């Protein structure tokens, strides 16, 4: 039979999934099951999150890999904490050393975008922070060893797995961004493995990653530390030196992730947590606080949808002006959440769609997962290569695909995101955390580039303003602001809503590509009964594994 693995003719309704002892929700079933296996072996939610994260680098290489960054929000020791494991530009980075010809072995292609770094070259490769983030969480909060935690990832890389439908689609789409004539390690890893013959694997085809399996074997034996101060670090640094890269051994050896204090707001009696910059969670928080000055009751109201879009645009205007390296910010992020400033921004929302500028302030491609255990640990975790497979640079013999987070720097000396050695870029990936005192507490997230704060906003409003349960909050059709007055509506929005928005001056596009609207997961702990409630994304291959 000739199945279409991404078409469903009839409405499908997912139910909330209940658990008593543990739950792991991820964008790919094998990753969720790997996390659950850690809980069943006596591990905790941190062990589960790390095992799932490791498997995701194998089974969803179109979104993440071993050479990316990660962030986390988590509950441990009766406190909600944050982790920033994003990297910075290497110490030898300089704009004067522009690479004009990129060798095939160093990956990728040139870009014509003169105001940004080349995303498919060493220019955009910041120090990978992801595995250091893994190390921090395991050392401080985990309970199992690396040999156990990384065993499932090694198994799928070595023995293979059937590629899931959404990953297959994303693989094919991502390859359009890379040169078809690309040779070297990228082709060996993602285009020539086994029977692929230069194409993306189809749903159900078995794919293996033997070079990545060797890396996981090394990490199981030597620990994740090897990526930064051992043999793997030496291989990465040597490869960079041979191919014109900026990254060196000391960049890796000196890197440390940081625990940070989360930003928190109250929204109609509900507490929402996001990480501070350089992530863009501040945008979601500011938009929600702007919206707190309005009343919402009808998800089918064009007027309400218009106000929500305008609030998001206001927050993005401020975010793109002020979010950057946390050590080089020009303002305190909390200023954007102060009521006097929010009142000023609310006044900008009129009957017609507008294009917003940053407010006046006194000078004074990603994967998300959630995990929970019966010991009160809750983890909101996200990691990414940024665009598709990242930079296209793959370290020979390792399967390590390096990300291209530097692509979010802009070549404007007045910008907070002007590229400089040692500087972290504006980061799109954001984990979220939700709490309603005495009722529910838990991780949530929606991945997908600049869709992420928009997804966070919509999921929270669906639950708080429109009384949706967590699964309904993920199922609901989404909108996505693009730029200026351009807004995409997901197929499924009523036609009259599109018409009402157009009458208010929005430029509307109806989009059938579900992947453009983010992919999320939610786990909430019922504080009264102790049960865990898991909801998963219908736009991905998602699954919640529970027991």
TORDREN-594430 format. One line per field, with one value per residue (C-alpha): residue number from 1; x, y, z. Coordinates in steps of 0.02 Angstrom, whole numbers, plus 32768, in hexadecimal, padded with zeros to 4 digits. Layout:
pos = c(NUM; ...)
east = c(X; ...)
north = c(Y; ...)
up = c(Z; ...)
end
This chain:
pos = c(1; 2; 3; 4; 5; 6; 7; 8; 9; 10; 11; 12; 13; 14; 15; 16; 17; 18; 19; 20; 21; 22; 23; 24; 25; 26; 27; 28; 29; 30; 31; 32; 33; 34; 35; 36; 37; 38; 39; 40; 41; 42; 43; 44; 45; 46; 47; 48; 49; 50; 51; 52; 53; 54; 55; 56; 57; 58; 59; 60; 61; 62; 63; 64; 65; 66; 67; 68; 69; 70; 71; 72; 73; 74; 75; 76; 77; 78; 79; 80; 81; 82; 83; 84; 85; 86; 87; 88; 89; 90; 91; 92; 93; 94; 95; 96; 97; 98; 99; 100; 101; 102; 103; 104; 105; 106; 107; 108; 109; 110; 111; 112; 113; 114; 115; 116; 117; 118; 119; 120; 121; 122; 123; 124; 125; 126; 127; 128; 129; 130; 131; 132; 133; 134; 135; 136; 137; 138; 139; 140; 141; 142; 143; 144; 145; 146; 147; 148; 149; 150; 151; 152; 153; 154; 155; 156; 157; 158; 159; 160; 161; 162; 163; 164; 165; 166; 167; 168; 169; 170; 171; 172; 173; 174; 175; 176; 177; 178; 179; 180; 181; 182; 183; 184; 185; 186; 187; 188; 189; 190; 191; 192; 193; 194; 195; 196; 197; 198; 199; 200; 201; 202; 203; 204; 205; 206; 207; 208; 209; 210; 211; 212; 213; 214; 215; 216; 217; 218; 219; 220; 221; 222; 223; 224; 225; 226; 227; 228; 229; 230; 231; 232; 233; 234; 235; 236; 237; 238; 239; 240; 241; 242; 243; 244; 245; 246; 247; 248; 249; 250; 251; 252; 253; 254; 255; 256; 257; 258; 259; 260; 261; 262; 263; 264; 265; 266; 267; 268; 269; 270; 271; 272; 273; 274; 275; 276; 277; 278; 279; 280; 281; 282; 283; 284; 285; 286; 287; 288; 289; 290; 291; 292; 293; 294; 295; 296; 297; 298; 299; 300; 301; 302; 303; 304; 305; 306; 307; 308; 309; 310; 311; 312; 313; 314; 315; 316; 317; 318; 319; 320; 321; 322; 323; 324; 325; 326; 327; 328; 329; 330; 331; 332; 333; 334; 335; 336; 337; 338; 339; 340; 341; 342; 343; 344; 345; 346; 347; 348; 349; 350; 351; 352; 353; 354; 355; 356; 357; 358; 359; 360; 361; 362; 363; 364; 365; 366; 367; 368; 369; 370; 371; 372; 373; 374; 375; 376; 377; 378; 379; 380; 381; 382; 383; 384; 385; 386; 387; 388; 389; 390; 391; 392; 393; 394; 395; 396; 397; 398; 399; 400; 401; 402; 403; 404; 405; 406; 407; 408; 409; 410; 411; 412; 413; 414; 415; 416; 417; 418; 419; 420; 421; 422; 423; 424; 425; 426; 427; 428; 429; 430; 431; 432; 433; 434; 435; 436; 437; 438; 439; 440; 441; 442; 443; 444; 445; 446; 447; 448; 449; 450; 451; 452; 453; 454; 455; 456; 457; 458; 459; 460; 461; 462; 463; 464; 465; 466; 467; 468; 469; 470; 471; 472; 473; 474; 475; 476; 477; 478; 479; 480; 481; 482; 483; 484; 485; 486; 487; 488; 489; 490; 491; 492; 493; 494; 495; 496; 497; 498; 499; 500; 501; 502; 503; 504; 505; 506; 507; 508; 509; 510; 511; 512; 513; 514; 515; 516; 517; 518; 519; 520; 521; 522; 523; 524; 525; 526; 527; 528; 529; 530; 531; 532; 533; 534; 535; 536; 537; 538; 539; 540; 541; 542; 543; 544; 545; 546; 547)
east = c(8000; 803B; 8023; 802F; 807A; 8056; 7FA0; 7F0A; 7E60; 7DFB; 7E00; 7E6C; 7E59; 7EE6; 7EC2; 7F23; 7F96; 7F98; 8027; 804A; 8106; 8159; 8141; 81AF; 8168; 81D2; 81C1; 81F4; 81B2; 825A; 829F; 820A; 821C; 82D7; 82B2; 822F; 82AB; 831C; 828F; 826C; 8324; 831A; 8351; 82FA; 82AF; 835A; 839E; 8301; 8312; 83C8; 83A9; 831B; 8386; 8413; 839E; 8354; 83FF; 83F8; 8341; 8320; 83C3; 8360; 8349; 83D8; 847E; 8514; 855B; 84CD; 8493; 8411; 83AA; 8344; 82C7; 82AF; 826C; 82EC; 8305; 8256; 828E; 8278; 8324; 836A; 83FF; 844E; 84C0; 84D3; 857B; 85D8; 8644; 86F4; 8785; 87D5; 8738; 874D; 86E0; 877B; 879C; 870B; 870C; 86F3; 8700; 86BA; 8704; 868E; 86D4; 86AF; 85FD; 857A; 8568; 857A; 84E7; 84B7; 8474; 84F5; 84B5; 84D0; 8555; 8558; 84EC; 853F; 85F4; 8666; 8632; 858F; 85D5; 85D5; 8620; 85A5; 855B; 84E2; 854B; 858E; 84D9; 84BC; 8554; 8519; 846C; 84AF; 8535; 84C4; 841B; 8426; 8440; 8477; 8520; 8545; 8555; 849E; 8459; 84A9; 8489; 83E4; 8431; 84C6; 8450; 83E7; 8481; 84D5; 8444; 83D2; 831C; 8287; 8280; 81DD; 816B; 8184; 8240; 8244; 81E6; 8257; 82F2; 82BD; 8290; 8333; 83A0; 835F; 83C7; 846A; 84C9; 8498; 854D; 8589; 860A; 866F; 862D; 8581; 855B; 85A4; 8538; 8492; 848B; 84EE; 84CA; 849A; 8415; 83ED; 844D; 8448; 8393; 8337; 82FD; 8246; 81D0; 81F4; 829F; 8327; 83B0; 8451; 84D7; 8574; 85E8; 8576; 856C; 862A; 861D; 8599; 8607; 8692; 8620; 85DC; 868D; 86E3; 864E; 8609; 86A1; 8701; 86A5; 86F8; 879E; 87C4; 87DD; 873D; 876E; 8816; 87C1; 8749; 87D3; 8849; 87C0; 8798; 884F; 8860; 87C4; 87CA; 8761; 876D; 874C; 87E4; 8805; 8805; 875A; 8716; 877D; 874D; 8693; 861B; 855C; 8505; 8475; 840A; 8376; 82D8; 826C; 81BB; 8117; 8069; 7FE3; 7F33; 7F6B; 7FD8; 8096; 80F8; 81B5; 8230; 82ED; 833A; 839C; 83F4; 8358; 82B8; 8244; 8238; 81CD; 8149; 8145; 8137; 80AE; 804A; 805C; 8022; 7F8B; 7F62; 7F18; 7E92; 7E03; 7DF9; 7D66; 7D49; 7DD3; 7D6A; 7D6D; 7DCA; 7DDF; 7E32; 7EA5; 7ED6; 7F06; 7F6C; 7FCE; 7FF0; 802E; 80A5; 80E7; 8107; 8169; 81CF; 81FD; 8245; 8293; 82F3; 8336; 836B; 8386; 843A; 84D0; 849B; 853F; 852F; 847A; 8453; 83BC; 837E; 8302; 8288; 826D; 8209; 8193; 8174; 80C0; 80E4; 8140; 80B9; 8033; 8094; 80A1; 7FE8; 7FBA; 8009; 7F82; 7EFD; 7E6F; 7EE3; 7F7F; 801F; 80DB; 8131; 81D8; 822F; 81E7; 8240; 82A2; 8308; 83C0; 83D2; 82DE; 82F7; 82B6; 8256; 8231; 81E7; 8205; 81BC; 81D4; 817E; 8200; 81C5; 8249; 8209; 8274; 8250; 82DD; 8305; 839A; 83BC; 8432; 83CE; 83AF; 8390; 8432; 848B; 8524; 853D; 85E6; 85FB; 8699; 86E5; 86C5; 865A; 85AC; 85B8; 8557; 8582; 84F9; 84F0; 84AE; 851D; 84A0; 843B; 84C4; 84A9; 8531; 84F8; 8573; 84E5; 848A; 8496; 84B0; 8548; 85C2; 865D; 86D0; 868D; 85DC; 853C; 84B8; 83FE; 83B9; 8312; 8302; 829F; 825B; 81C2; 817E; 80CE; 8087; 7FDD; 7FF4; 7FAA; 7F68; 7FE4; 809D; 8107; 816E; 812D; 817D; 815F; 81F8; 820E; 8283; 822B; 8185; 81B7; 817F; 80E4; 80C0; 80DD; 8066; 7FDD; 7FEC; 7FE4; 7F51; 7EF7; 7F04; 7EEB; 7E75; 7E18; 7E0D; 7E63; 7EAF; 7F68; 7F43; 7EC1; 7F3D; 7FB7; 7F32; 7EE7; 7F0D; 7F9C; 7FCC; 807B; 80B1; 8137; 8169; 8119; 805F; 8077; 801F; 800E; 7F74; 7F7C; 7F02; 7E6B; 7E4E; 7D9D; 7D99; 7D3B; 7DCD; 7E43; 7DC9; 7DBA; 7E76; 7E87; 7E06; 7E76; 7F0B; 7F63; 7FAC; 7F6F; 7FB5; 7F5F; 7FE7; 7FD6; 8086; 8068; 8122; 8124; 80BD; 8130; 812E; 810E; 80FC; 80AF; 80BA; 805C; 8060; 7FB7; 7FF1; 7F54; 7F50; 8004; 7FD6; 8039; 7FDC; 8038; 8008; 8066; 8070; 7FFF; 8071; 8105; 812A; 8113; 80F0; 80E0; 8128; 80E3; 80D6)
north = c(8000; 80AF; 810E; 81C9; 81CF; 8288; 828E; 826A; 8275; 8274; 82DD; 828C; 82B9; 829B; 8286; 82C2; 8238; 8213; 81CA; 81A4; 818C; 81DE; 822C; 8261; 82C3; 82DA; 82FD; 824C; 81AB; 8153; 81E7; 81E7; 812C; 813E; 81BE; 814E; 80BE; 8128; 8141; 8087; 8066; 80D1; 8176; 821C; 829E; 82E7; 823E; 8226; 82D1; 82B3; 8207; 824D; 82E0; 826C; 81FE; 8296; 82C1; 821A; 8207; 82BE; 8300; 837F; 83E7; 83C2; 836A; 8359; 8401; 8473; 84D7; 84B3; 850B; 84C8; 84FC; 847E; 8461; 8419; 8432; 8480; 850F; 8539; 8555; 857F; 8545; 85A5; 8533; 85A1; 85C3; 865F; 868D; 8642; 86AA; 86B1; 86F0; 878E; 87DA; 880C; 8754; 8738; 868F; 86A5; 85F0; 8569; 84BD; 842B; 83D8; 8472; 846F; 84DB; 856D; 8629; 869A; 873C; 8788; 8811; 8842; 879A; 8715; 8686; 85FE; 8571; 858F; 859D; 8653; 8623; 8597; 85CD; 855F; 84CD; 84D2; 8441; 83B4; 8424; 8443; 8387; 8374; 83FB; 83AF; 82FF; 8332; 83A0; 834C; 82A4; 81F9; 8183; 8176; 81A7; 80F3; 80D7; 817E; 8178; 80C0; 80DA; 8161; 80F1; 8060; 80C1; 810F; 8065; 7FF0; 8069; 809D; 80BA; 8172; 81C1; 821F; 82D4; 82BD; 8278; 8310; 8388; 832B; 8342; 83F9; 841E; 83D7; 845F; 84DB; 847F; 846B; 83CF; 83BC; 83C5; 833E; 8310; 82E3; 8330; 82C4; 822A; 8241; 8280; 8258; 81BA; 814E; 80A0; 80A8; 8163; 818B; 8246; 8256; 8263; 81C0; 8197; 8171; 80C4; 80B2; 8078; 80F9; 80E2; 815E; 80F5; 818A; 81D3; 8126; 8129; 81D3; 8195; 80FF; 8177; 81E4; 814C; 811A; 81C1; 822D; 82C8; 8327; 82DB; 8350; 83E5; 83AB; 82FF; 82A7; 82E8; 839A; 8380; 833B; 83CF; 844F; 83FB; 83F4; 84AC; 84DC; 8476; 84BE; 8576; 856E; 85E3; 8561; 8525; 84AE; 8537; 8573; 84C7; 84AA; 8551; 8545; 8539; 8540; 85AE; 859B; 8637; 8680; 866B; 86FF; 86EF; 8749; 8733; 872A; 872D; 86CD; 8651; 8655; 8645; 8629; 8648; 8657; 8705; 873E; 870A; 86A0; 86EE; 86B4; 876A; 8789; 870D; 8757; 880A; 87E0; 8788; 881C; 8893; 8822; 8822; 88CF; 8886; 880B; 8767; 86EE; 86B6; 865D; 867A; 8738; 8796; 882B; 87C1; 876D; 8818; 8855; 87B8; 87CC; 8884; 8861; 87DD; 8857; 88DA; 885D; 8823; 88D7; 88EB; 883E; 8852; 88F8; 88C0; 8802; 87CC; 8790; 8799; 87EC; 8876; 88AA; 8963; 8956; 88E4; 8869; 8888; 893B; 88F5; 88A2; 893A; 8976; 8A2C; 89F6; 8975; 89FC; 8A61; 89CC; 899E; 8A4A; 8A1B; 8998; 89E6; 89A6; 8994; 8928; 898B; 897B; 8997; 89DD; 89BB; 8A1F; 8AB2; 8A79; 8AE2; 8AB8; 8A9E; 84A8; 8479; 83EF; 8403; 8381; 837A; 82FB; 82DA; 8258; 8226; 8281; 832E; 834E; 83A6; 83D3; 8447; 842B; 8469; 8454; 8481; 848D; 8528; 851B; 8468; 8406; 84A4; 84EA; 8452; 8439; 8387; 8353; 82C0; 8213; 8252; 827A; 831E; 83A0; 8450; 84D0; 857E; 85EA; 867A; 8697; 8700; 8782; 881C; 8884; 8929; 8974; 89C9; 8925; 88C6; 882E; 886B; 87D6; 87DB; 8755; 8711; 874F; 86E8; 8707; 8724; 8675; 8632; 8594; 85AB; 8530; 8565; 853D; 8555; 855C; 857B; 857B; 84E1; 8498; 8476; 8486; 8450; 8466; 849E; 84D4; 84F2; 84E4; 8535; 85CB; 8672; 8616; 85E3; 867A; 8681; 85CB; 85E8; 867C; 861A; 857D; 85E1; 8649; 85AD; 8565; 8604; 8670; 85EC; 855F; 84DD; 8442; 842B; 83BA; 8432; 84BF; 8466; 842C; 84D8; 8528; 85A4; 8649; 8686; 873A; 8746; 87FD; 88A8; 8882; 87D2; 8747; 868E; 8630; 8574; 8513; 84F7; 85AC; 85E2; 8649; 86D6; 86F0; 8708; 8785; 87E6; 87F2; 882E; 88B6; 88F1; 8900; 885A; 8803; 8750; 86AE; 8607; 8584; 84C6; 84A3; 846C; 8472; 852F; 8542; 84F0; 844B; 8443; 83D3; 83EE; 838E; 83CF; 8388; 8387; 83CB; 8393; 82DF; 82C2; 8286; 82BB; 82FE; 82F3; 8343; 8331; 838E; 8352; 83AB; 8337; 827F; 82A2; 8227; 822A; 818F; 8174; 80F9)
up = c(8000; 7FD6; 8079; 808D; 813B; 8153; 811A; 8188; 8135; 81D3; 8270; 82F6; 83AD; 8427; 84DF; 8575; 85B1; 866B; 86D1; 8785; 8790; 86FB; 8650; 85BF; 852C; 8490; 83D7; 83A9; 83FB; 840B; 846C; 84E3; 84FF; 8520; 85A5; 85F5; 85F9; 8669; 86E5; 86E7; 870B; 87A6; 875A; 8770; 86FB; 86D4; 869D; 8634; 85E2; 85B7; 856D; 8504; 84CE; 8499; 8433; 83DE; 8396; 833B; 830B; 82E1; 8295; 8230; 82CF; 8346; 835B; 83CE; 8397; 83CF; 8466; 84EC; 8571; 8603; 8687; 8711; 87BF; 8838; 88F2; 88F9; 888A; 87D2; 8785; 86DA; 8672; 85E2; 857E; 84E5; 8498; 8460; 83CC; 83D8; 841A; 836D; 8316; 82B1; 822A; 81CB; 81A8; 8133; 80DE; 8023; 7FED; 805C; 803F; 802B; 80C6; 8130; 80F2; 80A0; 802E; 8028; 804E; 7FF8; 809A; 80B6; 8162; 81B5; 81C7; 814C; 819D; 813C; 816E; 8205; 8217; 826D; 82DC; 8393; 841B; 8430; 84DF; 84D7; 851C; 85A6; 85D4; 85D9; 8649; 86C1; 86D5; 86F0; 876D; 87D6; 87C7; 876E; 87BC; 872F; 86D8; 8624; 85EC; 861C; 85E3; 8536; 8515; 84B5; 8446; 8420; 83F9; 8379; 8328; 831B; 82F5; 829B; 82AC; 8239; 8209; 8242; 81C8; 8200; 8210; 815E; 811E; 817D; 813D; 8089; 80A6; 8103; 8079; 8005; 8069; 8049; 7FA8; 7F4A; 7F14; 7FC8; 7FEB; 8084; 812E; 811A; 8083; 80D7; 8171; 812D; 8073; 8050; 80E7; 80AD; 8024; 8027; 7F85; 7FA1; 7FD9; 807D; 80CD; 80B3; 8144; 8189; 8138; 81B0; 81CA; 822A; 825F; 827B; 8293; 8317; 8366; 837A; 83CD; 8446; 846C; 8498; 8503; 8560; 858E; 85AB; 85D8; 8585; 85C6; 8534; 84BC; 8510; 8555; 850A; 8465; 8418; 8442; 83ED; 8350; 8348; 8361; 82E4; 8260; 827A; 8266; 81C6; 8175; 81A3; 823F; 82D4; 835C; 83BF; 844F; 84D4; 849A; 84C3; 8561; 85AE; 858B; 8620; 8622; 86A1; 8718; 870C; 8769; 8700; 86D1; 8716; 86FE; 8743; 86BC; 8703; 879D; 873D; 8747; 86A5; 86A8; 861A; 8613; 860A; 856F; 8504; 84E6; 84A2; 852E; 8565; 84C9; 8501; 85B0; 8574; 84F8; 8580; 85F6; 856C; 8550; 8609; 85ED; 8579; 8593; 8533; 852C; 8478; 8415; 8379; 838C; 8305; 8378; 83FE; 837F; 833A; 83E8; 840A; 8368; 8388; 843A; 83F6; 8373; 83F9; 8461; 83CB; 83A2; 8451; 8454; 83B3; 83F2; 849F; 84A7; 8496; 84FA; 85B1; 85E3; 8562; 856F; 856D; 85DF; 8668; 8619; 86A7; 8669; 85D7; 8654; 86C3; 86C6; 8698; 85FC; 85D1; 85DB; 855C; 84E7; 84F8; 84B8; 8413; 83EE; 837F; 8312; 827D; 826A; 8284; 826D; 8314; 8348; 83EF; 847E; 84CE; 8568; 85DF; 85C1; 867B; 824B; 8373; 83E2; 8483; 8509; 85B6; 8640; 86ED; 8775; 8817; 8881; 8850; 87CA; 872E; 8697; 8604; 8586; 84D8; 8462; 83AE; 8319; 82E3; 8227; 81F3; 8204; 823E; 81E6; 8177; 81CA; 820A; 8267; 8207; 824F; 82DF; 829D; 82FD; 829A; 82D4; 82E9; 829C; 832B; 82F4; 8266; 82E1; 82EC; 8280; 822D; 8277; 82F3; 8351; 8370; 8414; 83A3; 8345; 833A; 83A8; 83F0; 8493; 8472; 8479; 83F2; 8401; 841B; 83DE; 8448; 84E9; 8569; 85CD; 867A; 86BE; 876D; 87B8; 8874; 88C6; 8823; 8795; 8776; 86E5; 8646; 859E; 84FB; 8443; 83D1; 8328; 8313; 8326; 8339; 83E9; 844F; 83E2; 840B; 84C4; 84C1; 8468; 84D3; 8575; 8539; 84FF; 85AF; 8615; 85AC; 8549; 85C9; 855C; 85A9; 857C; 84E7; 84A2; 84BB; 8446; 83CB; 83AB; 8301; 830E; 82C0; 829A; 8284; 81FE; 81ED; 81E3; 81C3; 817E; 81DF; 81B5; 81EF; 81FF; 8195; 8203; 8233; 8203; 8163; 81B8; 822F; 819D; 8154; 81F7; 8208; 8154; 8175; 8203; 818D; 81AA; 8112; 8124; 80DE; 80FE; 8115; 8109; 8148; 81FB; 8221; 820D; 82AC; 8329; 8386; 8440; 84D7; 8584; 8628; 86BE; 876E; 87C5; 886D; 88C7; 888A; 8855; 87A7; 870D; 8674; 85CE; 8529; 8485; 83E0; 8351; 82D3; 82F8; 8312; 83CB; 8455; 8511; 8564; 8613; 86A1)
end
